[in-house]
């Protein structure tokens, strides 16, 4: 009955009055009169964005009657604009002129750039636009897992802890940014992707390897939230499916005068009580295996995004960005050792105030921003089901920061960008059942100075890119240290200066064909836990050196608007990797003894067959080898680094129906450094269909893991089997 009421509510919401006006059109080359495929077509000051098909056609539906400005952009053509008055249906016919691209057309300060602009840079990147996942039953970890070179590790089910690696890196070695603000915390452990709701996301950029901005050894991920818009707009979306999974999100946006705003709200719930094969703690004895259901794995979350933007003329903009996230989640435990009551509560908030001036000084653009982040976690295990002893702990992380970005053009051929930033991060653990927390109160000051150059090569044959970053980091902790009696006891403070360098080149070999290569030297700073340890069995080490990486890649990219092919070889060498070693029967200490090498190649392909069908996929081969001088580890495969990974998607559009099929394969690998706990290969099939009812809303049906394959992931946590979802969308 509860499910029926929820579905009725969704259909009622879906019939919120929408508008029936539409714009259709075609884009052609002004000289050859041939259609142009993959032109990015958008409606100014709205979220409406699409691409032309192989015949140059595009269409927008469900518009409010009125006047709109349609904008066409393509890497090889001048920007086209056409103002259209729409009452019922309007048709637009546009011819674009070729252009010669110079660097003075780039902007790193303006709104998020499109995929074609990013692919013109030397770095190897994947751009995931909102159109590619909107309307699907998916999450941010699932979307990222489909990208080239990305491996996502998760604990199983909606909203559970999820991290990612790039090209065989660890989660700590990937930097994740939200609207330009770094999310990686000084405590370490990587960024939990499940805390970033997909309803808020407008675009995702995954930069692999040395060509990436930032300081990630494996690469960098930029998550950009949805933009404000001047047109009044509202929408609602809901779904229900397996394990009593319920999702509901709404968006409301508009503008008045020179101001624009956006509000997005999102609610998610799932019992996550999927079935799995329980080996009863005896991995090598099949006779006692039983079929069990996941317990204490439920998830509830509510998310809110608010953005306001005010223009002062054409060149000055003031904006405010606020996001909040609440999550309640059970902690199920591993295999047959399932907990019943342990749970984790999370509240996180981010506030940013930014001012952009595109005429700050003659030829110089600037953006200044102040931001605050607040993350509070509470872990309660009053029965001692997880870990050692009963626990009721709070963990509070706060960050205050300032970022200044400057950009200018020299001699119409050199694009110079500079970033200066300062932020302070504090980590405050509290134990409610003990007199002292096991962890120390810690803080970190970070000063960052980064510069980048993009120089157009003579004869317009390509671009040479160079970047340098200097970080000054001061870390400290307070409180009594139980290891003060030992000569190994860490000092209460640590300071480091790090310089990272990167360089890349893009050469245009022929029409639509380019060569790209990058090299770089990057570092990872030790975390609070590694530097200072705890009051339990870990002795900190403030003399730790940062993890060091030397990376390079090279390959070819072909893109003609209909077909895209990309192949690249990469080689990442890591030294001074931090590993924990025993100093006694009861204590361990982190030291720089680890070495590793990850090399391989990546292939990406995409083909559009007119407006009817798309076929895309990617394949990654990597060999991730432990090179440390530890006898029982040297030569082993690094854990959770599958040698082979393949993803394929096919999409078909027939009338009002759109159907898709996904296939994902990951080769077998290992859960541990000693390579004694194998993880079997996985084959996952997903399929779905979306139908435009013609009654101002869409209905979708999606089946995940069609074959019901039994899959395990990080630390052997089981993942869901077959799951069916139905959705209603009216935005």
C-alpha positions in Angstrom: 0.0 0.0 0.0 2.9 2.3 0.8 4.4 1.7 -2.6 1.1 2.3 -4.4 0.6 5.7 -2.6 4.2 6.7 -3.6 3.6 5.9 -7.3 0.3 7.7 -7.3 2.0 10.7 -5.8 4.7 10.6 -8.5 2.1 10.6 -11.3 0.2 13.4 -9.7 3.4 15.4 -9.5 4.3 14.6 -13.0 1.1 16.3 -14.2 2.3 19.6 -13.0 1.4 22.0 -15.8 4.2 22.3 -18.4 4.3 24.2 -21.7 4.0 22.7 -25.1 6.0 25.1 -27.3 9.0 23.7 -29.2 12.0 24.7 -31.3 13.4 22.5 -34.1 16.2 23.3 -36.5 19.1 22.3 -38.6 22.8 23.4 -38.7 24.9 23.4 -41.9 28.3 24.5 -43.1 28.0 27.9 -44.8 30.4 27.0 -47.6 29.7 23.3 -48.4 26.0 23.4 -47.3 26.6 20.0 -45.6 25.0 19.3 -42.2 27.3 19.6 -39.1 27.0 16.9 -36.5 27.8 17.3 -32.7 27.2 21.1 -32.6 26.4 22.1 -29.1 23.0 23.8 -29.2 21.7 25.7 -26.1 19.1 28.1 -25.1 20.6 31.2 -23.5 19.9 31.6 -19.7 18.3 28.1 -19.4 19.4 24.5 -18.7 18.3 23.4 -22.2 21.3 21.9 -24.0 21.5 19.3 -26.8 23.6 18.3 -29.8 22.9 18.1 -33.5 22.6 14.6 -34.9 24.4 13.2 -38.0 22.0 15.2 -40.3 22.5 18.4 -38.4 19.1 18.4 -36.7 18.2 19.4 -33.2 15.0 19.9 -31.2 13.8 21.4 -27.9 10.3 20.6 -26.4 8.2 21.6 -23.4 9.1 25.3 -23.7 7.1 28.3 -22.3 5.8 30.5 -25.1 8.1 33.6 -25.5 11.4 34.8 -27.0 14.5 32.7 -26.8 18.1 33.0 -28.0 19.5 29.8 -29.5 23.3 29.5 -29.3 25.3 27.1 -31.5 29.0 26.3 -30.7 31.5 23.9 -32.4 35.3 23.8 -32.1 35.7 24.4 -35.9 33.1 27.1 -36.4 32.2 30.6 -35.3 29.6 30.8 -32.6 26.1 31.2 -34.0 23.1 33.0 -32.3 19.5 33.2 -33.4 16.6 34.9 -31.5 13.4 33.0 -32.0 9.8 34.0 -31.0 8.0 30.8 -30.0 4.2 30.4 -29.7 3.6 26.8 -30.7 6.4 25.5 -32.9 9.3 27.3 -34.5 11.9 26.1 -37.0 15.4 27.5 -37.2 17.8 27.1 -40.2 21.4 28.2 -39.4 24.6 28.2 -41.4 27.9 28.4 -39.5 31.2 29.8 -40.7 34.6 28.3 -40.2 36.9 30.0 -37.7 40.6 30.0 -36.9 41.0 29.1 -33.3 43.4 31.2 -31.2 44.0 31.0 -27.5 42.4 34.3 -26.7 39.0 32.6 -27.0 39.6 30.4 -23.9 38.3 31.3 -20.5 39.0 29.4 -17.3 37.0 31.8 -15.2 33.7 31.8 -17.0 31.0 29.1 -16.8 32.0 25.4 -17.2 33.4 24.9 -20.7 32.0 22.3 -23.1 33.4 18.9 -23.9 34.9 20.1 -27.3 36.9 22.8 -25.5 38.3 20.4 -22.9 39.4 17.9 -25.5 41.4 20.6 -27.3 43.7 20.7 -24.3 46.7 18.2 -24.1 45.3 16.4 -21.1 43.3 13.2 -21.5 39.9 13.9 -20.1 36.3 12.5 -20.1 33.5 15.0 -19.9 30.2 13.7 -18.6 27.3 16.2 -19.2 24.0 16.1 -17.4 22.2 15.0 -20.6 24.1 11.7 -20.5 22.7 10.5 -17.2 19.5 12.6 -16.6 16.4 10.4 -16.3 18.4 7.2 -15.5 18.4 5.3 -12.2 22.0 5.9 -11.2 24.3 7.6 -8.8 27.5 9.6 -9.0 29.7 6.6 -8.3 27.9 4.6 -11.0 28.3 7.4 -13.5 32.0 7.7 -12.8 32.5 4.0 -13.0 31.5 4.1 -16.7 34.3 6.5 -17.6 37.7 5.5 -19.1 40.4 4.6 -16.6 38.1 4.9 -13.6 37.7 2.2 -11.0 35.1 2.7 -8.2 35.2 0.8 -4.9 32.0 0.7 -2.8 30.5 -1.1 0.2 27.2 -2.1 -1.6 23.9 -0.5 -2.1 22.5 3.1 -2.5 24.4 5.7 -0.5 27.1 3.4 0.8 30.8 4.6 1.1 32.3 4.8 -2.4 35.7 6.0 -3.6 37.5 6.0 -6.9 40.9 5.5 -8.4 42.3 6.7 -11.7 44.8 4.6 -13.7 45.6 2.3 -10.8 46.1 5.0 -8.1 44.7 4.8 -4.6 41.7 6.9 -3.5 44.0 9.3 -1.6 45.9 9.9 -4.8 42.9 11.4 -6.6 41.8 15.0 -6.0 38.1 15.7 -6.2 36.8 19.3 -6.5 33.2 20.6 -6.2 32.8 23.9 -8.1 36.6 24.5 -7.7 36.7 23.7 -4.0 38.9 20.7 -2.9 36.9 18.0 -1.1 39.9 15.8 0.0 40.3 16.2 3.8 43.6 16.2 5.7 42.5 13.1 7.7 42.8 11.1 4.5 40.9 8.1 3.1 39.7 9.6 -0.2 36.5 11.4 -1.0 33.2 9.6 -0.3 31.4 10.0 -3.6 28.1 8.8 -2.1 27.9 12.2 -0.3 27.5 14.1 -3.6 23.9 13.8 -4.9 23.6 13.4 -8.7 20.5 15.7 -8.7 22.8 18.7 -8.1 25.4 17.8 -10.8 25.5 19.7 -14.1 28.8 18.4 -15.5 31.7 16.1 -14.5 35.2 16.3 -15.8 37.6 13.5 -15.2 41.3 14.4 -16.0 43.6 11.3 -16.1 47.3 11.5 -15.4 49.9 14.2 -15.6 48.0 16.6 -17.8 45.4 17.3 -15.1 45.4 20.5 -13.0 45.7 20.1 -9.3 48.0 17.7 -7.4 46.5 14.2 -7.8 49.0 11.5 -8.5 46.4 9.5 -10.5 44.4 12.5 -11.8 41.7 15.0 -10.9 37.9 15.0 -10.9 35.9 18.2 -11.2 32.2 18.0 -10.2 30.3 21.2 -11.3 26.8 21.8 -10.0 23.9 22.9 -12.1 23.9 26.6 -13.3 21.4 29.3 -12.5 19.1 30.5 -15.3 17.1 33.6 -16.0 14.0 31.7 -17.4 11.4 30.5 -14.9 11.5 26.7 -14.7 10.3 24.0 -12.4 10.4 20.2 -12.6 10.0 17.1 -10.5 11.2 13.5 -10.8 10.6 10.4 -8.7 11.3 6.7 -8.9 10.7 3.5 -6.9 12.3 0.1 -7.2 14.0 -2.9 -5.6 14.8 -3.0 -1.9 12.1 -0.3 -1.4 14.4 2.3 -3.0 12.6 5.6 -3.3 14.0 8.7 -5.0 12.3 12.1 -5.3 13.9 15.4 -6.6 12.6 18.8 -7.6 14.1 21.9 -9.2 12.9 25.5 -9.3 14.8 28.2 -11.1 14.2 31.6 -12.5 15.3 35.2 -12.6 14.2 38.8 -12.1 16.1 41.8 -13.4 19.8 41.1 -13.3 19.5 38.3 -10.8 19.1 34.5 -11.3 18.5 31.7 -8.9 18.4 27.9 -8.7 17.0 25.6 -5.9 17.3 21.8 -6.1 16.0 19.4 -3.4 16.6 15.7 -3.4 15.4 12.8 -1.1 16.6 9.2 -1.2 15.7 6.1 0.7 16.6 2.4 0.4 16.5 -0.6 2.7 19.4 -2.1 0.8 18.3 -5.5 2.0 19.5 -7.4 -1.1 20.3 -11.1 -1.0 23.9 -12.5 -1.2 25.7 -15.8 -0.8 27.1 -15.9 2.8 30.2 -18.2 3.1 29.7 -18.3 6.9 33.3 -17.1 7.4 34.7 -20.2 5.8 35.9 -19.1 2.4 37.2 -22.5 1.3 34.3 -24.6 2.6 31.3 -24.5 0.2 29.2 -26.9 2.3 28.1 -24.4 4.9 27.3 -21.5 2.4 23.8 -20.1 2.9 21.7 -17.5 1.1 21.3 -14.4 3.4 19.9 -10.9 3.2 21.9 -7.8 4.0 20.9 -6.4 7.4 21.3 -3.0 8.9 22.2 -1.5 5.5 19.4 1.0 5.2 20.0 4.5 3.9 18.2 7.8 4.1 19.4 11.2 2.8 18.1 14.7 2.1 20.0 17.2 0.0 19.6 20.9 -0.8 21.3 23.1 -3.3 20.8 26.9 -3.6 22.5 29.3 -6.0 22.0 33.0 -6.5 23.8 35.1 -9.1 23.6 38.9 -9.8 25.2 40.6 -12.8 26.4 44.2 -12.6 26.6 45.1 -16.3 28.1 42.6 -18.7 31.4 42.0 -16.9 30.9 41.9 -13.2 29.1 39.1 -11.3 28.4 38.4 -7.7 27.3 34.8 -6.8 26.4 32.8 -3.7 26.4 29.0 -3.5 25.0 26.9 -0.6 24.7 23.2 -0.4 23.6 21.0 2.5 23.5 17.2 2.9 22.0 14.9 5.6 22.5 11.2 5.7 21.5 8.4 8.1 23.0 5.0 7.2 23.3 1.6 8.9 26.7 -0.1 9.0 26.1 -3.8 8.1 29.5 -5.4 8.7 31.2 -8.0 6.6 29.8 -11.3 5.3 28.3 -13.5 8.1 29.4 -11.0 10.8 26.5 -8.6 10.2 25.7 -5.9 12.7 22.2 -5.0 13.8 22.4 -1.6 15.3 25.7 0.2 14.3 25.0 3.3 12.2 26.6 6.5 10.8 25.0 10.0 10.6 26.5 12.6 8.3 25.8 16.3 7.9 27.8 18.4 5.5 27.5 21.9 4.3 29.4 24.2 1.9 29.0 27.9 1.4 30.8 30.0 -1.2 30.6 33.7 -2.0 32.3 34.7 -5.2 32.9 37.9 -7.2 34.0 37.8 -10.8 35.3 40.8 -12.7 36.2 40.4 -16.4 37.6 43.9 -16.8 39.5 44.1 -13.5 42.5 45.5 -15.3 43.0 45.9 -19.0 43.2 42.4 -20.4 42.9 40.7 -17.0 40.0 38.7 -15.7 39.7 37.8 -12.0 37.6 35.8 -9.7 37.7 36.1 -5.9 35.9 33.6 -3.6 35.5 32.9 0.1 34.2 29.5 1.2 33.4 27.5 4.3 32.9 23.7 4.5 31.5 21.8 7.5 31.3 18.0 7.8 30.1 16.3 11.0 29.9 12.5 11.3 28.6 10.5 14.2 29.4 6.8 14.4 27.4 4.8 17.0 28.2 1.2 17.8 26.8 0.8 21.4 26.9 -3.0 21.2 30.5 -3.2 20.0 29.5 -5.0 16.7 32.1 -3.3 14.5 35.7 -2.7 15.5 37.0 -3.0 19.0 34.7 -2.1 21.9 31.7 0.1 22.2 31.8 3.4 20.4 29.9 6.6 20.2 32.1 9.1 18.5 31.7 12.5 16.7 34.1 13.7 14.0 34.0 17.3 12.9 35.9 18.8 10.0 35.8 22.5 9.1 37.6 24.3 6.4 37.8 28.1 5.8 39.4 29.3 2.6 40.1 32.0 0.0 40.8 31.5 -3.7 41.9 34.1 -6.2 42.1 33.4 -9.9 43.6 35.6 -12.5 43.8 35.2 -16.3 45.2 37.2 -19.2 46.3 36.9 -22.8 49.7 37.9 -24.1 50.4 38.6 -27.8 47.2 36.8 -28.7 49.0 33.5 -28.5 49.7 32.9 -24.8 47.0 32.2 -22.3 48.2 32.7 -18.7 46.2 31.7 -15.6 47.3 32.0 -12.0 45.6 30.8 -8.8 46.5 31.8 -5.2 44.7 30.3 -2.3 44.9 29.9 1.5 42.8 27.6 3.6 42.7 26.3 7.2 41.3 22.9 8.1 40.5 21.6 11.6 39.7 18.1 12.7 38.0 17.6 16.0 37.1 14.1 17.2 35.0 13.5 20.3 34.4 10.3 22.2 31.2 10.1 24.3 31.9 6.8 26.0 35.6 7.5 26.8 37.5 10.3 28.5 39.6 10.9 25.4 39.1 10.1 21.7 41.6 7.7 20.1 42.4 10.5 17.5 44.0 13.8 18.1 42.6 17.3 17.5 44.5 18.4 14.4 44.7 21.4 12.1 46.4 22.2 8.8 47.2 25.5 7.0 47.8 25.3 3.3 49.0 28.0 1.0 48.8 27.3 -2.8 50.3 29.2 -5.7 49.6 27.7 -9.1 50.3 29.0 -12.6 49.6 27.7 -16.1 50.6 28.6 -19.6 48.9 27.6 -22.9 50.9 28.7 -25.9 49.6 28.4 -29.5 52.3 26.8 -31.6 53.5 28.5 -34.9 51.3 27.8 -37.9 48.4 26.9 -35.6 49.6 23.3 -35.5 48.7 22.8 -31.8 49.2 23.9 -28.2 52.0 23.6 -25.7 50.9 23.6 -22.1 52.9 24.1 -18.9 51.9 24.2 -15.2 53.6 24.6 -11.9 52.3 24.5 -8.4 53.8 25.4 -5.0 52.2 24.3 -1.8 53.3 25.3 1.7 51.6 23.0 4.3 51.8 23.3 8.1 50.1 20.5 10.2 49.9 20.2 13.9 48.0 18.4 16.7 47.1 19.1 20.3 46.5 16.9 23.3 48.5 14.4 25.4 50.4 11.7 23.4 50.6 8.3 25.1 53.8 7.5 23.3 55.8 10.4 24.7 58.0 8.0 26.6 59.2 6.5 23.3 61.9 8.0 21.0 59.6 7.2 18.1 56.9 9.6 19.4 55.9 12.2 16.8 56.4 15.9 17.2 53.3 18.0 17.5 53.9 19.8 14.2 55.1 19.3 10.7 55.8 21.7 7.8 56.3 20.8 4.1 56.9 22.7 0.9 56.0 20.9 -2.4 56.6 21.8 -6.0 54.7 20.0 -8.7 55.3 20.4 -12.4 53.5 19.3 -15.5 53.8 19.8 -19.3 51.8 18.7 -22.3 51.5 19.1 -26.0 48.7 18.8 -28.6 49.7 18.5 -32.3 47.1 18.7 -35.1 48.3 15.9 -37.5 45.4 16.1 -40.0 41.8 17.0 -40.2 40.1 15.8 -37.0 43.3 13.9 -35.9 45.5 15.0 -33.1 48.5 13.7 -31.1 48.6 14.4 -27.3 51.3 13.8 -24.8 51.8 14.8 -21.1 54.4 14.4 -18.4 54.4 15.5 -14.8 55.8 15.2 -11.2 53.2 15.3 -8.4 53.0 14.6 -4.7 50.6 13.4 -2.0 50.9 14.9 1.5 50.8 12.5 4.5 47.4 12.6 6.3 46.8 13.5 9.9 46.6 9.8 10.8 49.9 9.0 9.1 51.7 12.0 10.7 50.4 11.9 14.2 48.9 8.4 14.7 46.4 7.9 17.5 46.1 7.1 21.2 45.7 3.4 20.3 48.2 1.2 18.4 49.4 3.6 15.8 52.5 5.8 16.4 52.7 8.8 14.1 55.7 9.8 12.0 56.2 13.5 11.3 59.3 12.7 9.3 57.3 11.0 6.5 58.1 12.2 3.1 55.3 13.0 0.7 54.4 10.2 -1.7 56.0 11.0 -5.1 54.8 10.2 -8.6 56.4 10.6 -12.0 53.8 10.1 -14.8 53.5 10.4 -18.5 51.1 9.5 -21.3 50.9 9.8 -25.1 48.4 8.9 -27.8 46.1 9.9 -30.6 42.5 11.3 -30.8 40.2 11.4 -33.8 36.9 13.2 -33.7 34.9 14.3 -36.7 31.5 15.0 -35.1 30.1 11.6 -35.7 32.9 9.2 -34.8 35.3 9.6 -31.9 38.4 7.3 -31.4 41.0 7.8 -28.7 43.9 5.6 -27.6 46.7 6.4 -25.1 49.6 4.6 -23.4 50.3 5.7 -19.8 53.1 5.0 -17.3 52.9 6.0 -13.6 55.8 5.4 -11.2 55.2 5.9 -7.5 57.9 6.1 -4.8 58.0 6.8 -1.1 54.6 5.2 -0.7 53.5 5.2 2.9 52.9 1.8 4.5 52.3 0.7 8.2 54.9 -1.6 9.8 54.9 -3.2 13.2 57.3 -1.7 15.8 56.1 -4.1 18.5 53.4 -6.6 19.1 51.0 -3.8 20.0 52.0 -0.8 17.9 52.6 0.0 14.2 54.2 3.1 12.5 53.9 4.5 9.0 57.2 4.6 7.0 58.2 5.4 3.4 59.0 2.0 2.0 56.5 1.5 -0.8 57.1 1.6 -4.5 54.8 0.8 -7.4 54.5 1.0 -11.1 51.2 1.2 -13.1 51.3 1.1 -16.9 48.9 0.2 -19.6 46.7 1.7 -22.3 43.2 3.1 -22.7 40.9 3.0 -25.7 37.7 5.1 -26.1 35.2 4.9 -29.0 31.9 6.5 -29.9 29.8 6.4 -33.0 26.5 8.2 -33.7 24.2 6.7 -36.3 22.1 9.7 -37.2 19.4 10.6 -34.7 18.4 6.9 -34.2 21.3 5.2 -32.4 24.5 5.7 -30.5 27.2 3.2 -29.7 30.0 4.0 -27.2 32.6 2.2 -25.1 36.0 2.1 -23.5 38.6 -0.4 -22.6 41.5 -0.2 -20.1 44.4 -2.5 -19.7 46.7 -1.8 -16.7 49.5 -3.7 -15.0 49.8 -2.5 -11.4 52.8 -4.0 -9.7 54.2 -3.6 -6.2 57.9 -2.6 -6.6 58.7 -2.2 -2.8 61.7 -4.0 -1.3 59.5 -6.2 0.9 60.1 -9.8 0.1 56.5 -11.1 0.4 55.1 -8.1 -1.5 57.5 -7.3 -4.3 56.1 -8.3 -7.7 52.6 -8.7 -6.5 49.5 -7.1 -8.1 48.3 -4.1 -6.2 44.9 -4.8 -4.6 41.7 -3.6 -6.3 43.4 -2.9 -9.6 41.7 -5.1 -12.2 44.1 -5.7 -15.2 41.2 -5.5 -17.8 38.1 -3.3 -17.7 35.5 -2.9 -20.5 32.3 -0.8 -20.7 29.9 -0.7 -23.7 26.6 1.2 -24.1 24.1 1.1 -27.0 21.2 3.6 -27.2 18.3 3.3 -29.7 15.6 5.9 -30.3 12.3 4.9 -32.0 9.5 7.4 -32.0 8.7 8.3 -28.4 10.8 5.5 -27.0 14.5 5.5 -26.0 16.1 2.2 -25.0 19.6 1.5 -23.8 21.8 -1.5 -22.9 25.0 -1.5 -20.9 27.7 -4.1 -20.4 30.5 -3.8 -17.9 33.3 -6.2 -17.3 36.1 -6.1 -14.7 38.8 -8.7 -14.6 39.6 -10.7 -11.5 42.1 -9.1 -9.0 42.9 -9.3 -5.3 41.6 -7.7 -2.1 44.9 -7.7 -0.2 48.6 -6.8 -0.9 49.7 -10.4 -0.3 47.5 -11.6 -3.2 45.9 -14.3 -1.0 42.3 -13.1 -1.2 41.2 -13.3 -4.9 38.3 -11.2 -6.2 36.5 -12.9 -9.1 35.9 -11.2 -12.4 32.5 -9.6 -12.9 30.0 -9.3 -15.8 27.2 -6.8 -15.3 24.4 -6.2 -17.8 21.9 -3.2 -17.4 19.0 -2.3 -19.7 16.2 0.3 -19.7 13.6 2.1 -21.7 12.1 5.6 -21.4 8.8 6.6 -23.0 7.5 10.1 -23.8 3.8 9.7 -23.0 2.8 12.8 -24.9 1.0 13.9 -21.8 3.8 16.2 -20.5 5.8 13.6 -18.6 8.1 10.6 -19.2 8.0 7.1 -17.7 11.1 5.0 -17.4 11.8 1.3 -16.6 15.3 0.1 -15.8 16.8 -3.2 -14.8 20.2 -3.4 -13.2 22.4 -6.5 -13.1 20.1 -8.4 -15.4 21.6 -11.8 -14.8 21.7 -11.4 -11.0 25.5 -11.9 -10.8 26.8 -12.2 -7.3 29.5 -9.5 -6.9 31.8 -8.5 -4.0 33.8 -5.4 -3.8 36.0 -3.6 -1.2 37.0 -5.8 1.7 34.6 -8.5 0.3 31.4 -6.5 0.8 28.6 -7.9 -1.4 26.9 -5.7 -4.0 23.2 -5.9 -5.0 22.0 -8.5 -7.5 19.1 -7.9 -10.0 17.1 -4.8 -9.3 14.1 -3.2 -11.1 13.2 0.5 -11.0 10.3 2.6 -12.4 10.5 6.4 -12.7 8.3 9.4 -13.6 10.0 12.6 -14.9 8.3 15.9 -15.6 10.9 18.6 -15.8 
